[in-house]
Amino acid sequence: MNKNVITRDELLKNADLSAETLAGWIEAKLIRPAGFTDGEAALFPPESLAQAAHLSKLVELGYGFEEIRKIIKKVGLPIREKAAISDPGKNRFLTVGDLAERSGVSPRTIKHWEEKGIIEPDMRTEGGFRLYSEGYVFLCKLIRDLQLFGYSLEEIKAISDHFRDFLAIEEDPEALPKAVVEAKLDTMLREIQALFDKMALLGEGIDRWEDLLKKKKKDIQSLRVKNQKRTQESEPEGKDHA
């Protein structure tokens, strides 16, 4: 996706608005956030600046909210209606720190994965903050799992590329020629089967190691008991430890 957004503070500053004015417009549904960070901070599409300027002019001309709504319904505003969301709760975005905490990896690791092209932010604010959708929590955990399976970052990137192809095809199946889509889907199925095969081998190895470690743990505990008894039996009687 990698869309640019602006934060609430950036909108207030660039549009020269007060927090109260913006809150009133949002409550009246004259302007709508594109989403929210995990910490509930509102995010707006860049077009909101033009929308805010237009609303300010209408307010200066003496129009009330009801009249402005009628004007919007009739002639619209300089922003696409589809940029607004009907359910802001579905558009929650995470900062790098939020994503790192939720997925159990460090911010440095996430940055490294970005540099390798494995993941990319859904949005960036004008201030340069990277924002990620909730789905990246699951994806980061999957990447970590693949590393445990012995996959290199290059191999993981290839899988990530397939995943992005899948999302693009799912969103618009007609965007690519039929033969290209078929080839991509065929490649995805082969990769999935290869991962299944590798997981099966890994599962067999885990079973072997579990049996071995359980047995060796008992053997070690038994040797420890014997060693402790030997130490006690060899302790000289009446030895002065002072």
C-alpha positions in Angstrom: 0.0 0.0 0.0 2.6 2.5 1.2 0.3 5.5 1.2 1.3 8.8 2.7 -0.8 10.2 5.6 -0.6 13.1 7.9 -1.1 13.1 11.6 -3.6 15.2 13.5 -1.0 17.6 14.7 0.4 18.0 11.2 -3.2 18.7 9.9 -3.8 21.3 12.6 -0.5 23.1 11.9 -0.6 23.0 8.1 -4.3 23.9 7.9 -4.0 26.5 10.7 -6.9 24.9 12.7 -7.6 24.7 16.4 -8.1 21.3 18.0 -11.7 22.2 18.9 -12.5 23.1 15.3 -11.1 19.9 13.9 -12.9 17.9 16.6 -16.2 19.6 15.7 -15.7 18.8 12.0 -14.9 15.2 12.7 -18.0 14.9 15.0 -20.1 16.4 12.3 -18.6 14.0 9.8 -17.4 16.9 7.6 -13.9 15.5 7.6 -12.9 11.9 8.4 -9.7 10.2 9.5 -8.1 7.6 7.2 -7.4 5.5 10.2 -5.8 5.4 13.6 -2.5 4.3 15.2 -2.6 1.6 17.8 -2.4 4.4 20.4 -5.7 5.9 19.0 -4.0 8.9 17.3 -6.0 9.9 14.2 -4.4 9.8 10.7 -5.6 11.7 7.7 -5.1 11.5 3.9 -3.0 14.4 2.5 -6.2 15.5 0.6 -7.6 16.5 4.0 -5.5 19.7 3.8 -7.5 20.9 0.7 -10.7 19.7 2.4 -9.9 21.7 5.6 -9.2 24.8 3.5 -12.5 24.5 1.7 -14.4 24.0 4.9 -12.7 27.0 6.5 -13.9 29.2 3.6 -17.5 27.9 3.9 -17.4 28.6 7.7 -16.0 32.1 7.1 -18.9 32.7 4.7 -21.3 32.0 7.5 -22.5 28.5 6.6 -23.5 26.2 9.4 -22.7 22.5 9.6 -26.1 21.4 8.2 -25.8 23.9 5.2 -22.2 22.7 4.6 -23.4 19.0 4.6 -25.9 20.0 1.9 -23.2 21.7 -0.1 -21.0 18.7 0.2 -23.8 16.4 -0.9 -24.5 18.6 -3.9 -21.1 19.6 -5.2 -18.6 17.6 -3.1 -15.3 18.6 -1.7 -11.7 18.4 -3.1 -11.2 14.9 -1.7 -12.4 11.5 -2.9 -15.2 10.1 -0.9 -13.6 6.6 -0.9 -10.7 8.1 1.1 -13.0 8.3 4.1 -13.8 5.1 5.9 -17.1 3.9 7.2 -15.6 2.0 10.1 -12.5 3.7 11.5 -12.0 0.7 13.9 -10.9 -1.5 11.0 -8.1 0.9 10.0 -5.7 0.6 13.0 -2.0 1.2 12.3 1.1 0.4 14.3 4.3 2.3 14.7 7.6 0.5 14.4 7.7 0.3 18.2 4.2 -1.1 18.5 4.8 -3.7 15.8 8.1 -4.8 17.4 6.4 -5.2 20.8 3.4 -7.0 19.4 5.4 -9.4 17.2 8.2 -10.1 19.7 11.1 -8.8 17.5 13.3 -5.7 17.9 12.7 -2.4 15.9 16.2 -2.9 14.4 15.1 -6.3 13.1 12.0 -4.8 11.5 14.2 -2.1 9.9 16.6 -4.8 8.6 13.6 -6.7 7.0 12.5 -3.5 5.4 16.0 -3.0 3.9 15.9 -6.5 2.5 12.5 -5.8 0.9 10.7 -8.4 3.0 8.2 -6.1 4.5 7.2 -2.5 3.7 5.0 0.0 5.7 1.4 0.5 4.7 1.7 4.2 5.3 4.2 7.0 6.0 3.4 10.2 7.7 4.8 13.5 6.4 7.1 13.5 9.4 8.6 10.2 8.2 7.0 7.8 10.7 6.3 4.3 9.3 2.9 2.8 10.0 1.8 -0.8 9.6 -1.5 -2.6 9.5 -2.4 -5.2 12.1 -1.7 -8.0 9.6 2.0 -7.3 9.9 2.0 -8.7 13.5 1.2 -12.1 12.1 3.5 -11.7 9.2 6.5 -10.8 11.4 5.8 -13.9 13.5 5.8 -16.0 10.3 9.1 -14.5 9.2 10.6 -15.4 12.6 9.2 -18.9 12.2 10.7 -19.3 8.7 14.1 -18.3 10.1 13.8 -21.0 12.7 13.0 -23.4 9.9 16.4 -22.5 8.4 15.2 -20.2 5.6 17.6 -17.4 4.6 16.4 -13.8 4.3 16.6 -14.1 0.5 14.3 -17.2 0.6 11.9 -15.4 3.0 11.8 -12.4 0.6 10.8 -14.7 -2.2 7.9 -16.0 -0.1 7.0 -12.4 0.9 6.9 -11.5 -2.8 4.5 -14.4 -3.5 2.4 -13.2 -0.6 2.2 -9.7 -2.1 1.3 -11.2 -5.5 -1.5 -13.2 -3.9 -2.9 -10.1 -2.2 -2.8 -8.1 -5.5 -4.5 -10.9 -7.4 -7.1 -11.3 -4.7 -7.9 -7.6 -4.8 -8.1 -7.4 -8.6 -8.0 -10.7 -10.5 -8.4 -8.9 -13.8 -5.4 -6.6 -13.4 -3.0 -9.1 -15.0 -3.3 -11.4 -18.1 -4.9 -14.8 -17.3 -1.7 -16.7 -18.2 0.4 -14.5 -15.9 -2.0 -15.0 -13.0 -2.1 -18.8 -13.6 1.8 -18.9 -13.6 2.0 -16.9 -10.3 -0.7 -19.1 -8.6 1.1 -22.3 -9.8 4.3 -21.0 -8.3 2.6 -20.2 -5.0 1.2 -23.7 -4.8 4.6 -25.3 -5.4 6.2 -23.1 -2.7 3.4 -24.0 -0.3 4.0 -27.7 -0.9 7.7 -27.3 -0.5 7.1 -25.6 2.8 4.8 -28.5 3.8 7.5 -31.0 3.0 10.1 -29.1 4.9 7.8 -28.8 7.9 7.2 -32.5 7.8 10.9 -33.2 8.0 11.3 -30.7 10.7 8.5 -32.3 12.7 10.2 -35.7 12.4 13.4 -34.2 13.6 11.7 -32.5 16.6 10.1 -35.9 17.6 13.5 -37.6 17.5 15.1 -34.8 19.6 12.3 -34.8 22.1 12.7 -38.6 22.6 16.5 -38.2 22.8 16.5 -35.3 25.2 13.9 -36.9 27.5 16.1 -40.0 27.7 19.3 -38.1 28.2 17.7 -35.9 30.8 16.8 -39.0 32.9 20.4 -40.4 32.4 21.9 -37.1 33.5 19.7 -36.9 36.6 20.6 -40.5 37.5 24.3 -39.7 37.1 23.9 -36.6 39.2 22.3 -38.6 42.0 25.1 -41.2 41.9 27.7 -38.4 41.9 26.1 -36.7 44.9 26.1 -40.0 46.8 29.7 -40.7 45.9 30.7 -37.2 47.2 28.9 -37.8 50.5 30.5 -41.3 50.9 34.0 -39.9 50.2 33.6 -37.0 52.6 36.2 -37.6 55.5 34.5 -38.1 58.8 35.3 -35.5 61.5 37.1 -33.2 59.1 37.4 -29.7 60.4 36.0 -27.2 57.8 36.8 -24.2 59.9 
